[in-house]
Every structure is written in structure tokens, then in C-alpha cells.
Amino acid sequence: MKKLLATVVALSCATVMLLGTAFADKTFIDGIGDTDNIEAGEGSWAYKLDKEGAVKLSADDCAKIDKITITFTASSLDAGFGGGFIVNSGVKDHGWDSVEWGNADAGKPISAVPTDKELEFTITREGLAGCFGNEDSGSGIYNNICLQSWWGADITVTKLECFDASGNVIFSAPSSGSDTPAPTPDDNPEPTPVTGDVMNVVMIAGVAVVALGGVVVCARKKNA
């Protein structure tokens, strides 16, 4: 009985550890280098256009944004990639306005388009007139562009471009006139598989449940 209990405990620990690995967010790497305005890490990348103390674009100019293009590199193509392309502003109904994006075969509303560079892609979100600006719907005035990764390759964001309705660039990072190049992304970041780990978690969790059921049955028989 003690051995069986020990087995269940071990299986439970393994399940918890794998759950932490399987459902950990994907890694975002900032390749632009504008650290005053960018927040990047596990699962998300955000550019705060009008962050207090580091304003890159006024709220009035943010209101002119109609299209956003983000350039990134993927660590590999083995498991695809994708997530949410998010407009986050104080404008009503755009506090967390998210549209799914993914590799071309993922069947998402926004598909990544390959460039002429290996493992480099762009994603574009259009029709954004009125999504940014100086409106305060109750949470303050703020204008952020966010990207989330939900599966597949690790992502390094290397360029952000904002256009007006006429196609003119009203903001880009890094600036096209900058003499300082963006940091060079790691050519071989360690990928974090998702699908296989999830299946392992399901299998181990199932084994743990079965074992636990066996403990309960044995205990009941012993006390009968």
C-alpha cells in the first residue's frame, strides 16, 4: 500500500512538472532595442507608443494609424507559429482588440508573409482607423501595439511600422533614419515544443488518475 501511495505521489509530481513545461508561454525576443517603450518576454511583445516619459507618437498622431506591419524571425518552421495581434488603447471597444495570426497553413485571419530572408516574415493588420487616439473610455489615454505567441516557434520582432490611410509611414521602429542597428537575433534559439508535451501531460495525468483510483479501491477493500 505504501509503495502504491509513493508511486501516485511521484506520478503527480511528474504531472505538475510537465504541466508547467507544456503550457509555458512561447518566448518573445525583442530585436528592435527600444527598451523605454518595449516590453517583451514569455508569450508577448508590446510597443507602448505614448508611454509616459517616452512618447514616440502623440495621441493625435496615433489616431491617424490605419495599418500596422510587424516584421519578425521565427526560430524554426517545424511547428508553425501564431497567436494574437492586438490593438490596445483607451478608445472605446479597443481596450484589447485581438485578431488571430499564424503561419500560412494555420488558417488564421492574418497570415504571416515570408520575406526574401530565411525565416523572416511580416504580419499586417489593416482597417485600424479610429482604433487609436486621445479618447479615454474610462481607463485613461494609452496606445499600445501588442503581439502574442500561443504555439510553435519562438519569435524575434525586428521591425514595427505604422501607416496612415494613404499608406504613408507615420512611425517606424527602429527608425529608418537611425544609425544604430537593431540587435542581431540569436540564429539558433532553443525551440520549445508544445504539441508533444501536451500529449505527454494528458497521458501521464491519465496514469496518475488511474493509479489514484486504485489506491482508493484498495483502501475501501481493506476497510470493508
C-alpha positions as CSV (number, residue, x, y, z in Angstrom):
1,M,0.0,0.0,0.0
2,K,2.8,2.4,0.9
3,K,4.6,1.6,-2.3
4,L,1.4,2.4,-4.3
5,L,1.0,5.7,-2.5
6,A,4.6,6.6,-3.2
7,T,4.0,5.8,-6.9
8,V,1.0,8.1,-7.0
9,V,2.9,10.9,-5.4
10,A,5.7,10.5,-7.9
11,L,3.3,10.5,-10.8
12,S,1.5,13.6,-9.5
13,C,4.8,15.4,-9.2
14,A,5.7,14.5,-12.8
15,T,2.4,15.7,-14.0
16,V,2.8,19.1,-12.3
17,M,6.3,19.5,-13.7
18,L,5.2,18.6,-17.2
19,L,2.1,20.9,-17.0
20,G,4.5,23.8,-16.2
21,T,6.6,22.9,-19.3
22,A,3.8,22.2,-21.7
23,F,1.7,25.2,-21.0
24,A,4.5,27.7,-20.6
25,D,4.1,30.7,-23.0
26,K,6.3,30.9,-26.0
27,T,9.4,33.1,-25.9
28,F,9.3,36.6,-27.5
29,I,12.7,38.3,-28.1
30,D,12.9,42.0,-28.8
31,G,15.1,42.7,-31.8
32,I,14.3,46.4,-32.0
33,G,16.1,47.5,-28.8
34,D,13.8,50.4,-27.9
35,T,13.8,49.4,-24.2
36,D,12.0,52.5,-23.0
37,N,8.8,51.6,-24.9
38,I,9.0,47.8,-25.4
39,E,8.0,45.1,-23.1
40,A,8.9,41.6,-24.2
41,G,9.2,38.2,-22.7
42,E,7.3,34.9,-22.4
43,G,4.4,34.9,-24.7
44,S,4.1,38.6,-25.5
45,W,5.7,41.7,-27.1
46,A,4.3,45.2,-26.7
47,Y,5.2,48.6,-28.0
48,K,3.8,51.5,-26.0
49,L,3.6,54.4,-28.4
50,D,2.8,57.1,-25.9
51,K,4.3,55.7,-22.7
52,E,4.7,58.4,-20.1
53,G,8.3,59.7,-20.2
54,A,9.0,58.0,-23.5
55,V,6.4,59.3,-26.0
56,K,7.2,58.2,-29.6
57,L,3.9,59.3,-31.1
58,S,1.3,61.7,-29.8
59,A,-2.2,60.5,-29.2
60,D,-3.4,62.7,-32.0
61,D,-0.9,61.1,-34.4
62,C,-1.8,57.7,-33.1
63,A,-5.4,58.4,-34.3
64,K,-4.0,58.5,-37.8
65,I,-2.8,54.9,-37.7
66,D,-4.7,52.7,-40.2
67,K,-2.3,49.9,-40.8
68,I,0.4,48.1,-38.8
69,T,3.1,45.8,-40.1
70,I,5.4,43.8,-37.8
71,T,8.5,42.0,-39.1
72,F,9.8,39.1,-37.2
73,T,12.0,36.0,-37.5
74,A,11.0,32.5,-36.4
75,S,13.3,30.1,-34.7
76,S,12.1,27.3,-37.0
77,L,9.2,26.2,-39.2
78,D,8.8,22.7,-37.6
79,A,5.7,23.5,-35.6
80,G,4.5,26.7,-37.2
81,F,3.7,29.8,-35.1
82,G,0.9,32.1,-34.3
83,G,-1.1,34.0,-31.6
84,G,-2.9,37.3,-31.3
85,F,-2.3,40.6,-33.0
86,I,-3.6,43.2,-30.6
87,V,-4.7,46.8,-30.6
88,N,-4.7,48.1,-27.0
89,S,-5.9,51.6,-26.5
90,G,-8.2,53.8,-24.4
91,V,-10.6,54.1,-27.3
92,K,-14.0,52.5,-26.6
93,D,-14.2,48.8,-27.7
94,H,-10.4,48.7,-28.4
95,G,-9.1,48.0,-24.9
96,W,-7.9,44.6,-26.0
97,D,-8.9,44.3,-29.7
98,S,-7.3,41.0,-30.8
99,V,-7.2,39.2,-34.1
100,E,-5.5,35.8,-34.5
101,W,-2.5,35.4,-36.7
102,G,-0.4,32.4,-37.8
103,N,1.7,30.8,-40.4
104,A,0.2,30.5,-43.9
105,D,-1.2,27.0,-43.3
106,A,-2.7,27.8,-39.9
107,G,-6.0,29.1,-41.3
108,K,-6.0,32.3,-39.2
109,P,-7.5,35.7,-40.2
110,I,-4.0,37.1,-40.5
111,S,-1.3,35.0,-42.2
112,A,2.4,35.6,-42.0
113,V,4.1,36.5,-45.3
114,P,7.6,35.4,-45.9
115,T,10.2,37.9,-47.0
116,D,13.3,37.2,-49.1
117,K,15.3,36.5,-45.9
118,E,15.4,33.0,-44.3
119,L,12.9,32.5,-41.5
120,E,11.7,36.2,-41.7
121,F,8.1,37.1,-42.0
122,T,5.7,40.0,-41.9
123,I,2.2,40.2,-40.5
124,T,-0.1,43.2,-41.2
125,R,-3.3,44.4,-39.6
126,E,-5.4,46.9,-41.6
127,G,-8.5,49.0,-41.2
128,L,-7.5,50.4,-37.9
129,A,-8.8,54.0,-38.4
130,G,-10.4,55.0,-35.1
131,C,-8.7,52.3,-33.0
132,F,-6.1,54.6,-31.6
133,G,-6.2,58.2,-30.4
134,N,-6.8,60.6,-27.4
135,E,-10.1,59.1,-26.3
136,D,-10.5,58.0,-22.7
137,S,-13.2,55.5,-22.3
138,G,-12.5,55.1,-18.6
139,S,-9.1,53.5,-18.4
140,G,-7.0,56.6,-19.4
141,I,-5.4,57.6,-22.7
142,Y,-3.0,55.0,-23.9
143,N,-2.0,53.5,-27.3
144,N,-0.2,50.1,-27.4
145,I,0.5,47.6,-30.1
146,C,0.8,44.0,-28.8
147,L,1.7,40.6,-30.2
148,Q,1.1,37.3,-28.5
149,S,2.5,33.9,-29.4
150,W,0.4,30.9,-28.5
151,W,2.2,28.0,-30.2
152,G,5.1,26.9,-32.3
153,A,8.4,28.7,-32.9
154,D,10.0,31.4,-30.7
155,I,9.6,34.8,-32.2
156,T,12.1,37.7,-32.6
157,V,10.4,41.0,-33.5
158,T,12.8,43.1,-35.6
159,K,10.6,45.9,-37.0
160,L,7.4,47.8,-36.4
161,E,5.8,50.1,-39.0
162,C,2.6,52.2,-38.7
163,F,0.9,53.7,-41.7
164,D,-1.9,56.2,-42.3
165,A,-4.9,55.6,-44.6
166,S,-2.8,56.9,-47.6
167,G,0.0,54.4,-47.0
168,N,2.4,56.9,-45.6
169,V,4.7,55.7,-42.8
170,I,3.9,57.8,-39.7
171,F,6.0,55.8,-37.3
172,S,8.7,53.0,-37.5
173,A,10.9,51.3,-35.1
174,P,13.8,51.1,-35.4
175,S,13.6,54.5,-37.2
176,S,14.6,54.3,-40.9
177,G,17.0,57.1,-40.2
178,S,18.6,55.6,-37.2
179,D,22.4,55.0,-37.3
180,T,22.1,52.4,-34.6
181,P,21.2,48.9,-36.0
182,A,18.8,46.7,-34.2
183,P,20.3,43.9,-32.1
184,T,21.1,40.8,-34.1
185,P,18.7,37.9,-33.1
186,D,20.1,34.6,-32.0
187,D,20.3,32.5,-35.1
188,N,19.7,29.3,-33.1
189,P,17.4,29.9,-30.1
190,E,16.2,26.8,-28.4
191,P,12.7,25.9,-29.6
192,T,10.1,24.8,-27.1
193,P,7.9,22.1,-28.5
194,V,4.2,22.4,-27.5
195,T,2.1,19.6,-29.1
196,G,4.2,16.7,-27.9
197,D,4.4,17.9,-24.4
198,V,0.7,18.4,-24.2
199,M,0.1,14.9,-25.2
200,N,2.6,13.6,-22.6
201,V,0.8,15.6,-20.0
202,V,-2.5,14.1,-20.9
203,M,-1.1,10.6,-20.8
204,I,0.7,11.0,-17.5
205,A,-2.2,12.7,-15.9
206,G,-4.4,9.8,-17.0
207,V,-2.0,7.3,-15.5
208,A,-1.9,9.3,-12.3
209,V,-5.7,9.3,-12.1
210,V,-5.9,5.6,-12.7
211,A,-3.3,4.9,-10.0
212,L,-5.1,7.1,-7.6
213,G,-8.3,5.3,-8.3
214,G,-6.5,2.0,-7.5
215,V,-5.4,3.4,-4.1
216,V,-9.0,4.4,-3.3
217,V,-10.3,0.9,-4.3
218,C,-7.7,-0.9,-2.3
219,A,-8.3,1.3,0.8
220,R,-12.0,0.6,0.6
221,K,-11.5,-3.2,0.3
222,K,-9.1,-3.1,3.3
223,N,-11.6,-1.3,5.4
224,A,-14.6,-3.4,4.3
